Structure formats: structure tokens, C-alpha cells
Amino acid sequence: MENKVFQQMASRYDTEDRIELAKVIANEVKQELQKNATKSLIDYGSGTGLVSLELSDLVNSILLVDSSKQMLDVAEAKISRRGIRNAKVLYSDFTQETPQMKADIVLMSLVLLHIPDTEKILQQLFSILNESGELIIVDFDKNDQIDHPRVHNGFSHEGLKDILSKVGFDSIEIKTFYHGEGIFMKQDASMFISRSIK
């Protein structure tokens, strides 16, 4: 990931558009998190916590993991300001090294498109999930209008299912849940949610 870019963006990351999009994502993920009050959740590539901090009352604990220290500083300030007691942050990049940890749920929201080696990161996330743990991915559907050297132009449902199966996930469900104007590199795009069980 382009850490420097994200570090420079951290203080002004929470734009109105991003906050609105995060609300859409958080509302969709909330439906997946019913009956998870005793579960631990890792938000990988959490940024400033726009999505996962909206979920803190649905799970036992949340760990926000990001490779940008500045993004996590913003997230920590929010946690403190809102008095959220079950959320912590961890500065880490699993594409370099995956720490020894376990979680019941891993969430990746608009992060996979920034990681060049899709299979490798999904393997790392598989390894930190508890048995019967759940991986929730929210990202953009494949979009041929997008062409950027450092970003995937979204994902096809079949292609992602193949990689998730190869890594070892079962019960893979993927559905498109939102269409928006100018939400992906200023292009109209749709987002999917994927749910897989270890």
C-alpha cells in the first residue's frame, strides 16, 4: 500500500463523501453482525475507523489494524472522544508480517483493492481467524472504467470466490448491495459484500 499517501491524507481523510459511504457500508455490515455480541472483530486496513467504530456495540471487542500510524492516531482520538471501551488500535502491515493473534471476525472494507497480492493477504487473514471464523469483505465490483497502476479495478464475484476457496474458505456468499455516483476514482460504481467461513 502507498503508506505515504495515506499518512498525508490522514488528517483530512474523513470527508463528507467518505463519511456517507462509510455509513452505507456500516449499515450493510451490521446486518451480518447480528448475534455476535461475544465475538472479537479485527478491522484490517481500518483507516480512521469510519466503518468499524460504528459497529462497536455489536461485538465484544474491535481491533483496528492499519499500516498508517497517522490514520490510527485519528482513530484513537475518536475512540477516546466517544468513550468507546472495547476498541483498540494496532499499527501493522500484514503484507509484511502477520502478528500472532486470533479473531472471530475479520472485516476488510475498501482495502483489498489497494493490496497487489490478493491471495497472499487472504491467506494471512485466514490464518488469524478462529475455527468457524468469518471474513467479511466490502469492495468494488469489477469496473473497466478504472485504470490505475496501484489499485485493482474492483473484483468479479466468481474470481474472488475462486481465490477464497483456494485459500480454504467455505460457505462463500457475495452480493452487490449498493450503486453510487462517482464513488470509485470519480467513476460510478457498485459495491459488494462477501462473507466467507473458515
ABEGO torsion letter per residue (X at the ends): XBAAAAAAAAAAABBAAAAAAAAAAAAAAAAAABGAAABBBBBBGAEAGAAAAAAAAABABBBBBBABAAAAAAAAAAAAAAGBAABBBBBBBAAABBBBBBBABBBBBGAAAABABAAAAAAAAAAABBBGBBBBBBBBBBBAABBBAABBAEBBAAAAAAAAAAAGBBGBBBBBABBBBGABGGBBBBBBBBBBBX
